[in-house]
Amino acid sequence: MRLGTLRLAAPGGPTPAATVAVRIDSDAVAVEIPGAVDVGALLAAPDWRERAASAGGPRRALADLEPWAWAPPVPRPSKIVCVGLNYRNHILEMGRDLPEHPTLFAKYPEALIGPYDPIVLPAHAADAVDWEGEVAVVVGATARRLDEAAAAAAIAGYAVLNDVTMRDYQYRTAQWLQGKTFEATTPFGPWLTVTDAPPAGELRTVVDDEQVQHTPVDDMVFGPAALVAYVSQILTLHPGDVIATGTPGGVGHARTPPRYLRPGHTLTTSVTGLGELRNDVVAEA
């Protein structure tokens, strides 16, 4: 089952656009889920699976939807916990040792954009903007001090995310947050794929027509259930919370010479079975 959040009007108006949660059926139709303004609100209901599966609201052909209609599946999660240095090949390219524990940092909801929204580069932070394709875990039940088996059961499913990073800001200090959560820079979606099995395919990141990342997602040091279990020892995870599981090798900052995103580029991020993000990179007006 796939669940998404649609905007009912184009973003950028005087008030935030209303949204609605949808189930995306195999016949390329989005079916509205009554009473759920987005996937995050839906996941807060204990019977969210049954409500989504049985929904019979208005239907919209996917082919008729404009790109702006797709919001992040969970537009405002209460937490976005990100994992650094979680792919073996990326750790090695950055010259580091494999970690004993996950490296965690935070991102805030203002950073999220839809799967086809533009990535807007502010003039004061446009010189070292890097790509980081990732698998996003979306929590489907309250998680507190869980073991791995219980943590796996608390996962609603998975989506695609790109942790677009301002490297110059990231490395101003030893703390990464300031380079990781610039407003309106993190594409997320295109939908939540509800599944009990972690992704088993490949992650790909493409800049224009050049593939820059291509890695099996099972190269993770810490898998999704292990990450949910670990984070749940620190704080309570709520339905709709997101864990970004880290990026593989191929980031621009690790290249010689370094390479970065520029206005005019198109950034495409995909994970086998989870869908594709496609975002134009533009300069801030």
N, C-alpha and C positions, 0 to 999 in steps of 0.2 A: 504494500500500500504506500502511496506517495501523498504527502500533504503539503500544501503551499499556502501562501498568503498573497492575496491580490489587492492592489489599490483600486479604489473605485473612481478615482480622479487623478490626474497627473500631479506629481509632487511639485512644490514650488509656489503654491498658492498662499493666500493670507493665513490659512489654517491647515494643520496636517490633514492629509487625505484620509478619508475613512477607508477601512480595510475589511476583508472577510476571509475566513479560512475556507479552503477548498480541498476536496479529494480529487486527485488526478487519476482518471480511469484509463484503462488500456486503449480505449477508442479515441484518445487525444481530446478528452472533454474534462473540464474542471467543474465539479459539482459543489455548489455552496453548502457549507455545514451550518445549519441554523443555530443562532445564538453564540457563535464563536467569531470574534472579530479578527483573530489571527491564530496561528498555530500555537503560540505560547499560551493564549487563553484557553484553547482547547485542551492542551496537555494538563492544565490545572484541574480538570475534571477527572475524578477517579475512573469514570466509565468512558474515557476519551476514545479508546479503540472502538467500542461498540457504537458510539455516536458518529464517529467518522465513517465506519463501515456501512452504517444504515442510512446515512444522510441522503436526502433526495431533494435538495433545494434547487434553485435555478441553475441551469447548465450553460457553460460557455465553451465554445470550441477554442482549443489552444491556438489554432492558426489565426483566429480573429483577434488575439490579444496583442496589444502593443508592448514593446519591451518595458516601458515605464510601468506597466501594470503589475509587474512582479516585484513585490517587496521582499526583504529578508524573511524567511519562513517564521522566525521568531524575531520580530522587530526590536523588542526591548527586553532581552533576558535580564534577570536580576544579577547574573554574574556571567562574565566571559573569562574563563581561566585558560591561559595559553601555556603551552609547553615548549621550551626551547631545547635544542640539541637532543632530539629524540629519534633521528634516523642515523644509522651507523655511517652511511656514506657522507652525510652532511657533517657529522662530528669529525670525521677524519679529514674532510676538506678544510675545516676550520682549524685543524691542528690541535684538537683536544682529545682527552681520554674519554672512554665510555663512562657515563655517570653511574653512580650507585643508586641515586634517587632522582626523580624527575625535577627538572629546573622549571619553576613556575613564575609567571608574571601575569598581570591583569590587562584587560582591554575593557573599554567602556562602550555602552550601547550607541553612543553618538558616532562611533567609528564605523558602524555597520551601514552598508548600502545594499541595494538589491542586486540580483545576479546579472543584470544588464545595464545598471546605472553607470554613468561616467565616474572615473576616479579623478577627482579635482586636485591638482597640485598647487598648493599655496606658494606664492612667489618667494616667501622667506624660508621655505623648506622643500625646494624642488631640485636640489643639486645631486642628491644621493638617494633616490627613491628606488627601493629594491622589491622584487617579487618573492613570495614565499607561499607556494601552493600547499594546501593542507586538507586533511580530513577533519571535519568537525563532528564531535559527538554531541547529541542533544539528549538531555536527561528527561525521562518520562515519569519519574516518581521521586518522592523525597528520599534523599540519600544521606545518611549520617552514620559514620563509623562502620562501614560495610566491609565484608570480605569480598574477594573477587567474584565468587559465584553470585552473591546478592547484588554486587555492583553491576554485573552483566545483565541481570534481570531488571535493573533500574534504568537501563538505556532504552530510550524510545526509538532511536535510529541515528542516521548519519546524513551529513550534507557536505558540500564542498565550500571551502573558505580560502581566501588568499590574504595572508597576514602582511599586506603591503607595509613596508618599513622605511622610515626616514633614517638612514644609517648615520648621517651626521649627528642628528639629535640622539639616536640610540647610544652612540659612543661618547657623548659629552661627559658622561659619568659612568660608574660601574653598574648603575641601575638602568634597565632597558626601557622601562615603561614610556618614557617621554618620546621615544622614537616609534612606539608601537601602537599608539592609540590616537593618532591625528584624526580629526573629525572627517567623516564621510570618505574614508579611504579603504575600507575592508569589505569587499564583496562577499556575499554569503548566500548560499542557496544551491541550485535554483528552487529546490524543495527539500523536505525531509523525507528520506526513504526509511520507512518503518520496517525493521528487520531485527531478528534475534541474533543474526550472524554478523560479525565484523566484516568490513570490506575485505575482499580477497584479490582485488585486481591491481591496477596500476594508476599512479598519479602522474598527470602530465601538465606542464605549464608551457605555454607557447607565447612568445612575444612577436607580434605580427605573424610571420610565417615560419619562424624559427623555434624549434623545440628546445627549451632551456632546462627543463626538468623532466625526468622520466624514470620512475622508480616503483618497484612493487611495494605496496603499502605494508606488507609483512616485514619490511626492513626496520620497523619501529623497535626501539629498545624496550619501551613500555607500551603495551597494547591498551586498547580502550578500557577494558574492564579494570586493568591494573591502575590506570589513571583515575577512573572514577573512585575506586576504592581508596587510593592514596589521598586524593583531594578531600574525600568525605571524612578522613581522620582529622582534617584541619578545620573544616566548616561544613555547614549543611548545604547540600545542593538541592535546588527546588526544580519542579517540572519546568522545562523550557530553558534551563541554564545550559550553557555551551562550554565544551572543552575543545580547544583547538589543539590538535595532537602533535604539532611540529611539522617542520618542512624537511624534505630530502635535499641531497646535494644538487648543485646547479644554480645556486643563487648568484646574482650579479656581483655582489660585494666580494665574493671569493675568487673571482676571475682575475686574470692578469692580461691587460689592465682591467680594473673594475668596470662593470657596465650597469647602467641604471635606466629606469623608465623615463621617457620624455613625452611631452605633449605630441600627439599624433600617433603614438603607439596604440596597439590593441592588445590587451592582456587576456588570454584564454586559459582557464584552469579547469581540468576535468579529472574525475575519478571514475574508474570502471563501475558501472551500475548505479552511480549516484548523480550523474548529469554533468552539466558544463556551465561555467560562468564565462561571460564574454563582456569585457569592459573596456571602453575607449578611455584613453588617458588624455586629459585636457588641462590647460592652464586656467587657474582661477581668474575670473573676469576682473 
